Amino acid sequence: MPELLIIGLGLVLLLTFCGLTWFILSKFKQLKNRLSESDDAMRQTLEKLAQLDDELHEIRSGNQALGKKVKELIVSINGLDDKQQKLAEHDPQSRFYQKAAKLIAGGATLNDVMQECDLPRAEAELLFSLHQR
């Protein structure tokens, strides 16, 4: 009878060991699946990060090119402003108009502008209507 008890106890221990082994293996499979899912998610994240890095590089390159173009345009505009100023200074008639515009901005009267700039009344009135807006 003690032998049966030992055999029964051995069977109970064996069944318990098998159950625990099965439980541990099922948990191991779950962890393995989670790890696989995490690996997939990490891989997708790294791919997205690489894509965003490429897009950022393109944006930086575009911004640099745009900045260069803006600088070129500023230089061009400054050159045009200088040329326009020189043309205005060489045109004797425009000197009168520039002087008249300054007088009007300074609060001069219509008669003052006509006398100072040697302009006819109609031109002086036109300048007043243009510069008083």
C-alpha positions as CSV (number, residue, x, y, z in Angstrom):
1,M,0.0,0.0,0.0
2,P,2.8,2.5,0.6
3,E,3.9,1.7,-2.9
4,L,0.5,2.7,-4.3
5,L,0.7,5.9,-2.2
6,I,4.1,6.6,-3.6
7,I,2.9,5.9,-7.1
8,G,-0.2,8.0,-6.6
9,L,1.9,10.8,-5.2
10,G,4.3,10.5,-8.1
11,L,1.4,10.7,-10.5
12,V,0.0,13.8,-8.8
13,L,3.5,15.3,-8.9
14,L,3.8,14.4,-12.5
15,L,0.4,15.8,-13.4
16,T,1.2,18.9,-11.5
17,F,4.6,19.2,-13.2
18,C,2.9,18.7,-16.6
19,G,0.3,21.3,-15.8
20,L,2.9,23.8,-14.7
21,T,4.9,23.1,-17.8
22,W,1.9,23.6,-20.0
23,F,1.1,26.9,-18.2
24,I,4.6,28.1,-18.5
25,L,4.8,27.2,-22.1
26,S,1.5,29.0,-22.9
27,K,2.8,32.1,-21.1
28,F,6.0,31.9,-23.0
29,K,4.1,31.7,-26.3
30,Q,2.1,34.8,-25.2
31,L,5.3,36.7,-24.4
32,K,6.8,35.6,-27.6
33,N,3.8,36.9,-29.6
34,R,3.9,40.2,-27.7
35,L,7.6,40.5,-28.5
36,S,7.0,39.8,-32.1
37,E,4.2,42.4,-32.2
38,S,6.6,44.9,-30.5
39,D,9.3,44.1,-33.0
40,D,6.8,44.8,-35.8
41,A,5.7,48.0,-34.2
42,M,9.3,49.1,-33.7
43,R,10.2,48.3,-37.3
44,Q,7.2,50.4,-38.5
45,T,8.2,53.2,-36.2
46,L,11.8,53.1,-37.6
47,E,10.5,53.1,-41.1
48,K,8.3,56.1,-40.4
49,L,11.2,57.9,-38.7
50,A,13.4,57.3,-41.7
51,Q,10.6,58.7,-44.0
52,L,10.2,61.8,-41.8
53,D,13.9,62.3,-41.8
54,D,13.9,62.2,-45.6
55,E,11.1,64.7,-45.7
56,L,12.8,67.0,-43.2
57,H,16.0,66.9,-45.4
58,E,13.9,67.9,-48.4
59,I,12.3,70.7,-46.5
60,R,15.7,72.0,-45.3
61,S,17.0,71.9,-48.9
62,G,14.0,73.7,-50.2
63,N,14.3,76.3,-47.5
64,Q,18.0,76.9,-48.2
65,A,17.2,77.3,-51.9
66,L,14.3,79.6,-51.1
67,G,16.5,81.7,-48.8
68,K,19.1,82.0,-51.5
69,K,16.5,83.1,-54.0
70,V,15.1,85.7,-51.5
71,K,18.6,87.1,-51.0
72,E,19.1,87.4,-54.7
73,L,15.7,89.1,-55.1
74,I,16.6,91.6,-52.3
75,V,19.9,92.4,-54.0
76,S,18.0,92.9,-57.3
77,I,15.3,95.1,-55.7
78,N,18.0,97.2,-54.0
79,G,19.7,97.6,-57.4
80,L,16.4,98.6,-59.0
81,D,15.7,101.1,-56.2
82,D,19.2,102.7,-56.8
83,K,18.6,102.8,-60.6
84,Q,15.2,104.4,-60.1
85,Q,16.6,107.0,-57.7
86,K,19.3,107.8,-60.2
87,L,16.8,108.1,-63.0
88,A,14.6,110.4,-60.9
89,E,17.6,112.6,-60.0
90,H,18.6,113.0,-63.6
91,D,15.1,113.9,-64.8
92,P,14.7,117.6,-64.2
93,Q,10.9,117.4,-64.3
94,S,10.8,114.7,-61.6
95,R,12.8,116.8,-59.3
96,F,10.0,119.3,-59.2
97,Y,7.5,116.6,-58.5
98,Q,9.7,115.1,-55.7
99,K,10.1,118.5,-54.2
100,A,6.4,119.1,-54.4
101,A,5.6,115.8,-52.8
102,K,7.9,116.6,-49.9
103,L,6.3,120.1,-49.5
104,I,2.8,118.5,-49.5
105,A,3.9,116.0,-46.9
106,G,5.3,118.9,-44.9
107,G,2.0,120.7,-44.9
108,A,2.6,123.3,-47.6
109,T,-0.3,125.1,-49.3
110,L,-1.2,124.8,-52.9
111,N,0.2,128.2,-53.7
112,D,3.5,127.4,-51.9
113,V,3.9,124.3,-54.0
114,M,3.1,126.2,-57.2
115,Q,5.7,128.9,-56.4
116,E,8.4,126.7,-55.1
117,C,8.2,124.1,-57.8
118,D,7.2,126.3,-60.7
119,L,4.2,124.1,-61.5
120,P,0.9,125.1,-63.1
121,R,-2.2,125.0,-60.8
122,A,-3.6,121.9,-62.4
123,E,-0.4,119.9,-61.8
124,A,-0.1,121.1,-58.3
125,E,-3.8,120.2,-57.6
126,L,-3.2,116.7,-59.1
127,L,-0.1,116.3,-56.9
128,F,-2.2,117.3,-53.8
129,S,-4.9,114.8,-54.6
130,L,-2.3,112.1,-55.1
131,H,-0.2,112.7,-52.0
132,Q,-2.9,113.6,-49.5
133,R,-4.4,110.1,-49.6
